[in-house]
């Protein structure tokens, strides 16, 4: 499952309440058997290229080497965890009957894979990816969670944010495409690209360092700062500000 149409669906996701009472209700994909007991579980899985997080747990992704998936946390919370393989996507969430009234403790899932093409955060959880390289990477945040990319090196990066969540990105991309709907932010002061297309609807902010042409569209109060070398073509309605070379 590659979530290729997420940009269109993100506007719908904004209206979806992510309340303290959560039921992990996604049964897509083939659920993986957990091995182990106590405060640690392992999952035998391979041949996935994308990682999707649904809910409030946290995921640490390490790129390079073979495939491995390990979860750590309170035993009773690990029993509620559901990790599944849906096509080439590893889906991390909670079981459908795992009812939580807001006081449940998080678990942390550690994922290793040779290469990642897409990282998705749906809900209030956080996903940290140590490095990404290749032709293209897609990052999606829908809700109040955070997607962090420590070292990006791709030809094209496409980042979509809906709600109040953030994407924190450092590295390089020849082409950067950003869509923000809501109050979420792209914090990319350490992100450099040769060109960019940025669309903001709402109060979210976007920052990056662009050395060439950039198309910027703002509807609302969000601000876009693409650095002193960006040559921007701007379409704007609202109080949002654009900072570029021109």
N, C-alpha and C positions, 0 to 999 in steps of 0.2 A: 504494500500500500504506500504509494507516494502521494502526498497531499498536494497535488499540483494546482488545485483550484482554491487554495486557502485564501488567497487575496480577496476573491469575491465573497467567500463565506465569512471573512473576518467581521464585516459590518453586522452580520447577524450575530456573531459571537459576542459583540459588545452588549447586546440586550439580554444575554443569558446570565442570570444571577449565579454567582459562585459563592453560595452562602456557607455559613459555618457548618450547617448540617449537610453532609455530602454522602451520596451513595455512589460507589464506584460501579457504573452501569454499562460499561462498554464490553461486550462479549465478542467483539470481532477478533478474528485470528485464532490460531491454535495455542491454547494455554500451555505453558511449559511446566513440567513437574519440578518442584523444589526439592533439593537435596540438602540434608543437614537438619539441625535442630538448635534450640537455644537462640542465641542472638545473631546467628549467621545462616544464610541460605545461599546455595549456588544453583545455577541453571545451565544445563547442557544445551547450547544453541550455537549455530554458525550461519554463515551466508546471509547476513543482513547488512544493509548499507545506510539505513536511516534509523533515527531514534526519536520516539514520540513519548512525552510524559503527559499523563492526564491526572490532575489532582494536585495534592499539596506536598508530595514527597520530593526529595532532592536526588539529582543524578549527576554523577561525575563520569565524564567520558574521556577516555585516553585513546588517542589514535596512533596505531602502529602495533605490530605484532599480531598474534592470533586473536581469536574470539574468546571472550569470557564475560560472564555476568555474575555478579555477587551482590547480595543485599545484606545490610546490617541494621540492627535496631532491636527494639523490644520484641520478644518472641510472639506476644499476642498480636502485635502490629504486622509482623512478618507473615503470620498466618492469614492475614487479610489481603496481602499483596497478590496481584495478578500480573504476571509477565507473559506476554504472548508474542507470537511471530505472525504478522499479517503481511503476506507477500515478502518484500524485502525490508519491512519495517519492524523493529523491536518496539513493542508497545508496553509501557509501564504504567500501571494504574492499580486500582483496588477492585476486589471482587464485587459483583453486583449486590450481594447481600451484606456487604461490609458497611454497616451504618455507623456514621460518626457524628457526634453532636458538638464538635468543635474543640474537644479537649484531647483528641487522639494525638499521640506522639508521631513524629515523622520517622520514616526510615530513609536510609541512604542506599542508593543503588550504584554500584561501580561497574562501568561497562568499558570493555576494550574491544576494538575492531580495527581492521587494517586501514579502512578509509571510510569517511562519512560524507554523505551528499546532502543530508537534510537533518535539521534539529528542530523539534516542535515542542513547545511548552503550552499546554492547555490547562489553565487553573492558576493556583498560587505557588506552585513548586518552582524550584530553581534547577537549571541545567547548566553545568560548566563543561566546556569542551576545550581541551588543551591546545589543539592545533588542527587546522583544516588546510588541505591543499588539493589542487586539481583544477578542472575546468570550471566547475560551478558549485556554489553552495547556496542552499535556501534555508533561511531561519524564520521561524514563526513563533510569535508570542501572542496568545489570546487569553486575557485575564490579568492577574496581578503578579504573575511570576517574572522571573528574570532568566534570560539566555545570555551567557557569557562566553565569548570566544577570545582566547588569549593570544593566538597567533594564526591569522588568516593569510593565505597566499593562494588566490584563485584568479581566474580570468573574469568571472562574473559572480557577484554576491547579490542576492535578492533577500531583503529583510522586510518582513511584514509584522506590524504591531497593532493590536486592537485591545482597547481597555487601558488599564493603568500600569501595565507591565513595562519592563525595560529590556533593551538589548545593549550589552556592553561589549564593544568589539575593538580589537587592535589588529593591525596587519595591513595587507595590501590587496587590492582588487583592481583590475583594469577598468571594469565597469561596475558601478554601484547603483542598485535600484532599491529605493526605500519607500514603503507605504506605511503611514501612521494614521490610525483612526481612533481618536480618544485622547487620553492624557498621558499615554506612554511615551517613552523617549528612546531615541538611539543615541547612546553616549559613545561617540567614535572619534574623540580627539586624537587617538592613536591609530586611526584608520585612514589610510591614504588610497586614493584612486585617481585614475586619469580622466574619468568622466562619470557623470551621475545623472539619475532621474529621481527626483524626490517629490512625493505628494503627501501633504499633511492635511487632515480634516479634524479639527478640534484644537486642543491646547497642548498637544505633544510637541516636543522639541527634537531637532535633529542636528547633530554636529559631526563633521568629518573634514578631512583635508583633501580637497579636489584640485588637481593641477590643470584641468582642461575644461571643456564645455560641460555645462550642467543645466538641466531643465528643472525648475522649481515651481510647484503649485501649492498654494496655501489657501485653505478655507477655514478661517477661525483665528485663534490667537496664538497658535504655535509659531515658534521661531526656528529658522534654519540658518546655520552657520557652516559654510563650506570652505572657509579659509580665504586668505588674501590672493590666491592664485586662480580661484574658480571664476570662469567666465559664464555668468548666469543669465538665462532667459527666464523671466519671472512672470507668473500669473498669480494674482493675489486678490483675495476678498476677505476683509477682516483686519484685525489689528496686528497680525503676525508680522515679524520682521525677517528680512533676508540679508545675510552678510556674505558678500562675495567681493571679487575684485571690481566687478562692475555689474 
